[in-house]
């Protein structure tokens, strides 16, 4: 259930079951969520809605999550949104590439959603800038 001051969260993943689970989880925690199944749509939704945070799968059709993150950072929106990667790509080099692409966090699937929630809440609700 969202509230009038709910944090706006855009979620993009090409697996409809994962997308539905993420949306349900964040909706229950009071976030206003929009969802999409590919990167190009995620970028269009971001530009139209300007959410506080964006959760992106890295490997998606049309435009991968890292390309979306780079484009969002290129736009230099103020305030800068929190960008979170949730992906099957688990190696340290993949994690480093996500951070270089503009992500604030890189979580590996199956993601610990309470940890993702905590990372978003710390940054978006409290204004922290920790990049852990």
GUNU-312462 format. One record per residue: residue in three letters; x, y, z of N, C-alpha, C, O in turn. Coordinates in Angstrom, 2 decimals. Layout:
BEGIN
<pt ala; <X; Y; Z>; <X; Y; Z>; <X; Y; Z>; <X; Y; Z>>
...
//
This chain:
BEGIN
<pt unk; <0.84; -1.18; 0.00>; <0.00; 0.00; 0.00>; <0.89; 1.24; 0.00>; <1.71; 1.42; 0.89>>
<pt unk; <0.71; 2.08; -1.00>; <1.53; 3.29; -1.08>; <0.86; 4.44; -0.31>; <-0.35; 4.44; -0.08>>
<pt unk; <1.69; 5.39; 0.07>; <1.23; 6.58; 0.77>; <1.48; 7.78; -0.12>; <2.21; 7.66; -1.11>>
<pt unk; <0.90; 8.93; 0.20>; <1.12; 10.11; -0.64>; <2.59; 10.49; -0.79>; <2.98; 11.05; -1.82>>
<pt unk; <3.42; 10.21; 0.20>; <4.84; 10.54; 0.13>; <5.70; 9.32; -0.18>; <6.89; 9.30; 0.17>>
<pt unk; <5.13; 8.32; -0.82>; <5.85; 7.09; -1.10>; <7.05; 7.34; -2.01>; <7.01; 8.18; -2.90>>
<pt unk; <8.11; 6.59; -1.76>; <9.28; 6.63; -2.63>; <8.90; 5.98; -3.95>; <8.30; 4.91; -3.97>>
<pt unk; <9.26; 6.64; -5.04>; <8.93; 6.12; -6.37>; <10.07; 5.23; -6.85>; <11.23; 5.64; -6.87>>
<pt unk; <9.72; 4.00; -7.23>; <10.69; 2.99; -7.60>; <10.33; 2.38; -8.95>; <9.24; 1.84; -9.13>>
<pt unk; <11.25; 2.47; -9.89>; <11.09; 1.83; -11.19>; <11.86; 0.52; -11.16>; <13.03; 0.49; -10.76>>
<pt unk; <11.22; -0.57; -11.59>; <11.84; -1.89; -11.60>; <11.78; -2.44; -13.02>; <10.72; -2.44; -13.64>>
<pt unk; <12.94; -2.90; -13.53>; <12.98; -3.49; -14.87>; <13.67; -4.85; -14.82>; <14.80; -4.97; -14.35>>
<pt unk; <12.97; -5.86; -15.31>; <13.52; -7.22; -15.41>; <12.74; -7.92; -16.50>; <11.52; -7.77; -16.60>>
<pt unk; <13.44; -8.71; -17.34>; <12.76; -9.37; -18.44>; <12.05; -10.66; -18.04>; <11.36; -11.25; -18.86>>
<pt unk; <12.20; -11.10; -16.80>; <11.48; -12.27; -16.30>; <10.21; -11.78; -15.62>; <10.28; -11.16; -14.56>>
<pt unk; <9.03; -12.05; -16.21>; <7.79; -11.51; -15.64>; <7.50; -12.01; -14.23>; <6.89; -11.28; -13.44>>
<pt unk; <7.93; -13.22; -13.89>; <7.70; -13.72; -12.53>; <8.55; -12.98; -11.51>; <8.07; -12.62; -10.43>>
<pt unk; <9.81; -12.74; -11.85>; <10.70; -11.98; -10.98>; <10.17; -10.55; -10.83>; <10.13; -10.01; -9.72>>
<pt unk; <9.77; -9.97; -11.93>; <9.25; -8.59; -11.93>; <8.03; -8.48; -11.01>; <7.93; -7.54; -10.22>>
<pt unk; <7.12; -9.43; -11.12>; <5.92; -9.41; -10.28>; <6.27; -9.57; -8.80>; <5.69; -8.91; -7.94>>
<pt unk; <7.23; -10.46; -8.51>; <7.64; -10.67; -7.12>; <8.29; -9.41; -6.54>; <7.98; -9.03; -5.42>>
<pt unk; <9.17; -8.78; -7.30>; <9.81; -7.55; -6.84>; <8.76; -6.47; -6.58>; <8.77; -5.81; -5.55>>
<pt unk; <7.85; -6.30; -7.55>; <6.83; -5.26; -7.41>; <5.97; -5.50; -6.17>; <5.69; -4.56; -5.42>>
<pt unk; <5.56; -6.74; -5.95>; <4.76; -7.06; -4.77>; <5.54; -6.76; -3.49>; <5.00; -6.16; -2.56>>
<pt unk; <6.79; -7.17; -3.44>; <7.62; -6.94; -2.25>; <7.72; -5.45; -1.93>; <7.50; -5.04; -0.79>>
<pt unk; <8.06; -4.64; -2.93>; <8.24; -3.21; -2.66>; <6.90; -2.50; -2.44>; <6.85; -1.55; -1.66>>
<pt unk; <5.84; -2.92; -3.11>; <4.52; -2.35; -2.87>; <4.11; -2.56; -1.41>; <3.61; -1.64; -0.76>>
<pt unk; <4.32; -3.78; -0.90>; <3.96; -4.09; 0.48>; <4.75; -3.22; 1.46>; <4.27; -2.92; 2.56>>
<pt unk; <5.94; -2.81; 1.07>; <6.77; -1.96; 1.93>; <6.53; -0.46; 1.70>; <7.32; 0.37; 2.16>>
<pt unk; <5.47; -0.12; 0.99>; <5.05; 1.27; 0.88>; <5.64; 2.05; -0.29>; <5.45; 3.26; -0.38>>
<pt unk; <6.34; 1.37; -1.20>; <6.90; 2.05; -2.36>; <5.86; 2.14; -3.47>; <5.02; 1.25; -3.62>>
<pt unk; <5.91; 3.21; -4.22>; <5.10; 3.34; -5.43>; <5.95; 2.78; -6.57>; <6.99; 3.35; -6.90>>
<pt unk; <5.53; 1.68; -7.16>; <6.36; 1.02; -8.16>; <5.75; 1.07; -9.55>; <4.54; 0.95; -9.74>>
<pt unk; <6.64; 1.24; -10.52>; <6.33; 1.05; -11.93>; <7.25; -0.06; -12.40>; <8.38; -0.17; -11.93>>
<pt unk; <6.78; -0.87; -13.33>; <7.58; -1.99; -13.82>; <7.62; -2.02; -15.34>; <6.72; -1.52; -16.01>>
<pt unk; <8.68; -2.63; -15.84>; <8.82; -2.83; -17.28>; <9.73; -4.03; -17.51>; <10.50; -4.43; -16.64>>
<pt unk; <9.63; -4.60; -18.71>; <10.35; -5.83; -19.01>; <11.57; -5.69; -19.89>; <12.19; -6.70; -20.23>>
<pt unk; <11.95; -4.47; -20.26>; <13.18; -4.33; -21.04>; <13.82; -2.98; -20.80>; <13.20; -2.05; -20.27>>
<pt unk; <15.08; -2.89; -21.20>; <15.87; -1.70; -20.91>; <15.41; -0.44; -21.61>; <15.39; 0.63; -21.01>>
<pt unk; <15.03; -0.56; -22.87>; <14.59; 0.63; -23.61>; <13.34; 1.23; -22.97>; <13.24; 2.45; -22.82>>
<pt unk; <12.41; 0.37; -22.59>; <11.21; 0.86; -21.90>; <11.57; 1.45; -20.53>; <10.97; 2.43; -20.10>>
<pt unk; <12.55; 0.84; -19.85>; <12.97; 1.36; -18.55>; <13.49; 2.79; -18.68>; <13.16; 3.65; -17.86>>
<pt unk; <14.28; 3.04; -19.70>; <14.81; 4.39; -19.90>; <13.67; 5.37; -20.22>; <13.65; 6.48; -19.69>>
<pt unk; <12.73; 4.96; -21.06>; <11.59; 5.83; -21.38>; <10.75; 6.10; -20.14>; <10.33; 7.24; -19.91>>
<pt unk; <10.50; 5.07; -19.33>; <9.73; 5.24; -18.09>; <10.47; 6.15; -17.12>; <9.86; 7.00; -16.46>>
<pt unk; <11.79; 5.98; -17.03>; <12.57; 6.85; -16.15>; <12.40; 8.32; -16.57>; <12.13; 9.18; -15.74>>
<pt unk; <12.56; 8.58; -17.85>; <12.46; 9.96; -18.35>; <11.08; 10.55; -18.13>; <10.95; 11.74; -17.86>>
<pt unk; <10.04; 9.72; -18.23>; <8.67; 10.21; -18.05>; <8.30; 10.41; -16.59>; <7.52; 11.30; -16.26>>
<pt unk; <8.85; 9.60; -15.70>; <8.38; 9.55; -14.32>; <9.38; 10.09; -13.30>; <8.97; 10.56; -12.25>>
<pt unk; <10.66; 10.03; -13.59>; <11.74; 10.48; -12.70>; <11.61; 9.88; -11.29>; <11.42; 10.61; -10.32>>
<pt unk; <11.72; 8.57; -11.18>; <11.61; 7.92; -9.87>; <12.82; 8.24; -8.98>; <13.85; 8.71; -9.45>>
<pt unk; <12.65; 7.97; -7.70>; <13.72; 8.18; -6.73>; <14.80; 7.11; -6.84>; <15.98; 7.38; -6.58>>
<pt unk; <14.41; 5.91; -7.23>; <15.34; 4.79; -7.33>; <14.93; 3.91; -8.51>; <13.76; 3.85; -8.88>>
<pt unk; <15.93; 3.24; -9.10>; <15.69; 2.36; -10.23>; <16.41; 1.04; -9.97>; <17.61; 1.03; -9.70>>
<pt unk; <15.67; -0.06; -10.04>; <16.23; -1.40; -9.91>; <16.23; -2.02; -11.30>; <15.18; -2.14; -11.94>>
<pt unk; <17.42; -2.41; -11.77>; <17.55; -2.93; -13.14>; <18.24; -4.29; -13.15>; <19.25; -4.50; -12.47>>
<pt unk; <17.69; -5.21; -13.94>; <18.41; -6.40; -14.30>; <19.48; -5.94; -15.29>; <19.24; -4.99; -16.03>>
<pt unk; <20.62; -6.59; -15.32>; <21.65; -6.19; -16.28>; <21.38; -6.77; -17.65>; <21.48; -6.06; -18.65>>
<pt unk; <21.04; -8.05; -17.72>; <20.85; -8.71; -19.00>; <19.38; -8.66; -19.41>; <18.58; -9.49; -18.98>>
<pt unk; <19.03; -7.67; -20.23>; <17.65; -7.49; -20.71>; <17.66; -7.23; -22.20>; <18.67; -6.78; -22.75>>
<pt unk; <16.55; -7.51; -22.87>; <16.45; -7.22; -24.30>; <16.32; -5.72; -24.57>; <16.00; -4.93; -23.68>>
<pt unk; <16.56; -5.36; -25.78>; <16.41; -3.99; -26.31>; <17.52; -3.06; -25.84>; <18.04; -2.28; -26.64>>
<pt unk; <17.88; -3.12; -24.58>; <18.94; -2.28; -24.01>; <19.28; -2.89; -22.66>; <18.40; -3.06; -21.82>>
<pt unk; <20.55; -3.22; -22.44>; <20.87; -3.86; -21.17>; <20.87; -2.84; -20.03>; <20.92; -1.63; -20.26>>
<pt unk; <20.81; -3.36; -18.81>; <20.71; -2.50; -17.64>; <21.87; -1.54; -17.47>; <21.68; -0.42; -16.99>>
<pt unk; <23.07; -1.97; -17.86>; <24.22; -1.06; -17.74>; <24.10; 0.10; -18.71>; <24.47; 1.22; -18.36>>
<pt unk; <23.60; -0.14; -19.91>; <23.39; 0.95; -20.86>; <22.33; 1.92; -20.33>; <22.46; 3.13; -20.49>>
<pt unk; <21.30; 1.38; -19.70>; <20.27; 2.23; -19.10>; <20.89; 3.08; -17.98>; <20.64; 4.28; -17.90>>
<pt unk; <21.69; 2.45; -17.13>; <22.34; 3.18; -16.03>; <23.24; 4.29; -16.57>; <23.20; 5.42; -16.06>>
<pt unk; <24.04; 3.99; -17.58>; <24.92; 5.02; -18.16>; <24.11; 6.18; -18.71>; <24.48; 7.34; -18.53>>
<pt unk; <23.00; 5.87; -19.38>; <22.17; 6.94; -19.96>; <21.50; 7.77; -18.87>; <21.43; 8.99; -18.98>>
<pt unk; <21.01; 7.12; -17.82>; <20.41; 7.87; -16.71>; <21.45; 8.80; -16.08>; <21.14; 9.96; -15.79>>
<pt unk; <22.65; 8.32; -15.88>; <23.71; 9.16; -15.30>; <24.08; 10.30; -16.26>; <24.39; 11.41; -15.82>>
<pt unk; <24.06; 10.04; -17.57>; <24.37; 11.08; -18.55>; <23.36; 12.22; -18.49>; <23.70; 13.37; -18.74>>
<pt unk; <22.12; 11.90; -18.16>; <21.07; 12.91; -18.07>; <21.30; 13.88; -16.91>; <20.77; 14.99; -16.93>>
<pt unk; <22.06; 13.47; -15.91>; <22.40; 14.30; -14.74>; <21.18; 14.92; -14.08>; <21.15; 16.11; -13.77>>
<pt unk; <20.17; 14.08; -13.87>; <18.95; 14.54; -13.20>; <19.25; 14.94; -11.76>; <20.09; 14.32; -11.10>>
<pt unk; <18.58; 15.95; -11.30>; <18.74; 16.35; -9.90>; <17.39; 16.18; -9.22>; <16.38; 16.68; -9.72>>
<pt unk; <17.35; 15.49; -8.09>; <18.46; 14.76; -7.48>; <18.76; 13.48; -8.25>; <17.89; 12.93; -8.93>>
<pt unk; <19.99; 13.02; -8.13>; <20.38; 11.79; -8.80>; <19.61; 10.61; -8.22>; <19.52; 10.48; -7.00>>
<pt unk; <19.06; 9.76; -9.07>; <18.36; 8.59; -8.55>; <19.36; 7.54; -8.05>; <20.50; 7.50; -8.51>>
<pt unk; <18.92; 6.73; -7.14>; <19.70; 5.57; -6.71>; <19.52; 4.50; -7.78>; <18.39; 4.21; -8.18>>
<pt unk; <20.62; 3.90; -8.25>; <20.55; 2.84; -9.25>; <21.05; 1.54; -8.64>; <22.15; 1.48; -8.08>>
<pt unk; <20.22; 0.50; -8.74>; <20.53; -0.80; -8.15>; <20.46; -1.87; -9.23>; <19.44; -2.02; -9.90>>
<pt unk; <21.55; -2.60; -9.40>; <21.58; -3.75; -10.30>; <21.21; -5.00; -9.51>; <21.74; -5.23; -8.42>>
<pt unk; <20.31; -5.80; -10.05>; <20.03; -7.14; -9.52>; <20.18; -8.07; -10.72>; <19.38; -8.03; -11.65>>
<pt unk; <21.21; -8.91; -10.69>; <21.60; -9.67; -11.86>; <22.17; -11.03; -11.50>; <22.57; -11.27; -10.36>>
<pt unk; <22.21; -11.92; -12.48>; <22.85; -13.23; -12.30>; <24.37; -13.12; -12.45>; <25.09; -14.06; -12.12>>
<pt unk; <24.86; -11.99; -12.92>; <26.30; -11.80; -13.12>; <26.96; -11.58; -11.77>; <26.74; -10.56; -11.11>>
<pt unk; <27.78; -12.56; -11.34>; <28.24; -12.59; -9.96>; <29.73; -12.32; -9.75>; <30.14; -12.08; -8.61>>
<pt unk; <30.54; -12.34; -10.78>; <31.98; -12.22; -10.57>; <32.36; -10.80; -10.12>; <31.63; -9.85; -10.38>>
<pt unk; <33.50; -10.69; -9.45>; <33.96; -9.35; -9.04>; <34.13; -8.40; -10.23>; <33.85; -7.21; -10.10>>
<pt unk; <34.58; -8.91; -11.36>; <34.73; -8.03; -12.53>; <33.38; -7.55; -13.04>; <33.26; -6.41; -13.51>>
<pt unk; <32.35; -8.39; -12.96>; <31.00; -7.98; -13.37>; <30.45; -6.93; -12.40>; <29.82; -5.96; -12.81>>
<pt unk; <30.71; -7.13; -11.11>; <30.27; -6.15; -10.12>; <30.96; -4.81; -10.35>; <30.32; -3.76; -10.27>>
<pt unk; <32.25; -4.84; -10.62>; <33.00; -3.61; -10.88>; <32.47; -2.91; -12.13>; <32.37; -1.68; -12.16>>
<pt unk; <32.13; -3.69; -13.15>; <31.59; -3.09; -14.38>; <30.24; -2.41; -14.11>; <29.96; -1.35; -14.67>>
<pt unk; <29.43; -3.00; -13.26>; <28.16; -2.36; -12.90>; <28.40; -1.02; -12.22>; <27.73; -0.03; -12.54>>
<pt unk; <29.33; -0.97; -11.30>; <29.63; 0.29; -10.59>; <30.17; 1.32; -11.58>; <29.79; 2.49; -11.53>>
<pt unk; <31.06; 0.90; -12.49>; <31.57; 1.83; -13.51>; <30.47; 2.34; -14.43>; <30.56; 3.44; -14.97>>
<pt unk; <29.43; 1.55; -14.60>; <28.31; 1.94; -15.46>; <27.37; 2.93; -14.79>; <26.50; 3.50; -15.44>>
<pt unk; <27.55; 3.15; -13.49>; <26.72; 4.13; -12.79>; <25.84; 3.59; -11.69>; <25.16; 4.35; -11.01>>
<pt unk; <25.85; 2.27; -11.51>; <25.06; 1.69; -10.43>; <25.67; 2.04; -9.08>; <26.89; 2.13; -8.93>>
<pt unk; <24.80; 2.25; -8.09>; <25.24; 2.47; -6.72>; <25.45; 1.14; -5.99>; <26.29; 1.04; -5.10>>
<pt unk; <24.69; 0.13; -6.38>; <24.76; -1.19; -5.75>; <24.63; -2.27; -6.82>; <24.02; -2.06; -7.86>>
<pt unk; <25.23; -3.44; -6.55>; <25.15; -4.60; -7.42>; <24.80; -5.80; -6.55>; <25.62; -6.24; -5.74>>
<pt unk; <23.60; -6.32; -6.71>; <23.15; -7.51; -5.98>; <23.05; -8.67; -6.95>; <22.69; -8.49; -8.12>>
<pt unk; <23.38; -9.86; -6.46>; <23.36; -11.06; -7.29>; <22.09; -11.86; -7.03>; <21.68; -12.04; -5.88>>
<pt unk; <21.46; -12.33; -8.12>; <20.26; -13.16; -8.01>; <20.64; -14.53; -7.49>; <21.72; -15.03; -7.82>>
<pt unk; <19.81; -15.15; -6.69>; <18.56; -14.59; -6.16>; <18.88; -13.54; -5.09>; <19.57; -13.82; -4.12>>
<pt unk; <18.37; -12.37; -5.30>; <18.70; -11.24; -4.43>; <18.04; -11.37; -3.07>; <16.92; -11.87; -2.95>>
<pt unk; <18.75; -10.91; -2.06>; <18.23; -10.80; -0.71>; <17.41; -9.50; -0.70>; <17.96; -8.42; -0.46>>
<pt unk; <16.11; -9.61; -0.95>; <15.29; -8.40; -1.09>; <15.27; -7.52; 0.16>; <15.23; -6.29; 0.01>>
<pt unk; <15.30; -8.06; 1.37>; <15.42; -7.16; 2.52>; <16.71; -6.34; 2.49>; <16.71; -5.19; 2.93>>
<pt unk; <17.80; -6.90; 1.98>; <19.06; -6.14; 1.86>; <18.92; -5.05; 0.80>; <19.42; -3.94; 0.98>>
<pt unk; <18.24; -5.36; -0.30>; <18.00; -4.36; -1.34>; <17.12; -3.25; -0.78>; <17.40; -2.07; -0.98>>
<pt unk; <16.08; -3.63; -0.07>; <15.19; -2.66; 0.56>; <15.98; -1.75; 1.50>; <15.77; -0.53; 1.49>>
<pt unk; <16.86; -2.32; 2.30>; <17.66; -1.53; 3.24>; <18.56; -0.55; 2.50>; <18.69; 0.60; 2.91>>
<pt unk; <19.19; -1.00; 1.42>; <20.07; -0.12; 0.64>; <19.30; 1.06; 0.05>; <19.78; 2.19; 0.04>>
<pt unk; <18.11; 0.79; -0.44>; <17.29; 1.85; -1.01>; <16.82; 2.80; 0.09>; <16.88; 4.02; -0.06>>
<pt unk; <16.36; 2.24; 1.20>; <15.83; 3.07; 2.29>; <16.89; 3.98; 2.87>; <16.62; 5.15; 3.15>>
<pt unk; <18.09; 3.48; 3.04>; <19.16; 4.30; 3.61>; <19.44; 5.49; 2.72>; <19.56; 6.61; 3.21>>
<pt unk; <19.54; 5.27; 1.44>; <19.90; 6.34; 0.51>; <18.73; 7.28; 0.22>; <18.87; 8.50; 0.31>>
<pt unk; <17.59; 6.71; -0.13>; <16.47; 7.53; -0.60>; <15.71; 8.19; 0.55>; <15.37; 9.36; 0.48>>
<pt unk; <15.46; 7.45; 1.59>; <14.66; 8.01; 2.69>; <15.47; 8.86; 3.65>; <14.93; 9.75; 4.31>>
<pt unk; <16.78; 8.57; 3.74>; <17.60; 9.29; 4.73>; <18.69; 10.13; 4.10>; <19.43; 10.81; 4.82>>
<pt unk; <18.80; 10.10; 2.79>; <19.77; 10.95; 2.12>; <21.21; 10.52; 2.23>; <22.10; 11.31; 1.91>>
<pt unk; <21.48; 9.30; 2.67>; <22.87; 8.82; 2.77>; <23.45; 8.59; 1.38>; <22.70; 8.40; 0.42>>
<pt unk; <24.75; 8.61; 1.27>; <25.39; 8.42; -0.03>; <26.38; 7.28; 0.01>; <27.33; 7.27; -0.77>>
<pt unk; <26.19; 6.32; 0.89>; <27.08; 5.16; 0.99>; <26.96; 4.31; -0.27>; <25.85; 4.01; -0.71>>
<pt unk; <28.10; 3.92; -0.86>; <28.11; 3.14; -2.08>; <28.49; 1.68; -1.85>; <29.17; 1.09; -2.68>>
<pt unk; <28.08; 1.09; -0.74>; <28.44; -0.28; -0.46>; <27.69; -1.26; -1.31>; <27.90; -2.47; -1.18>>
//
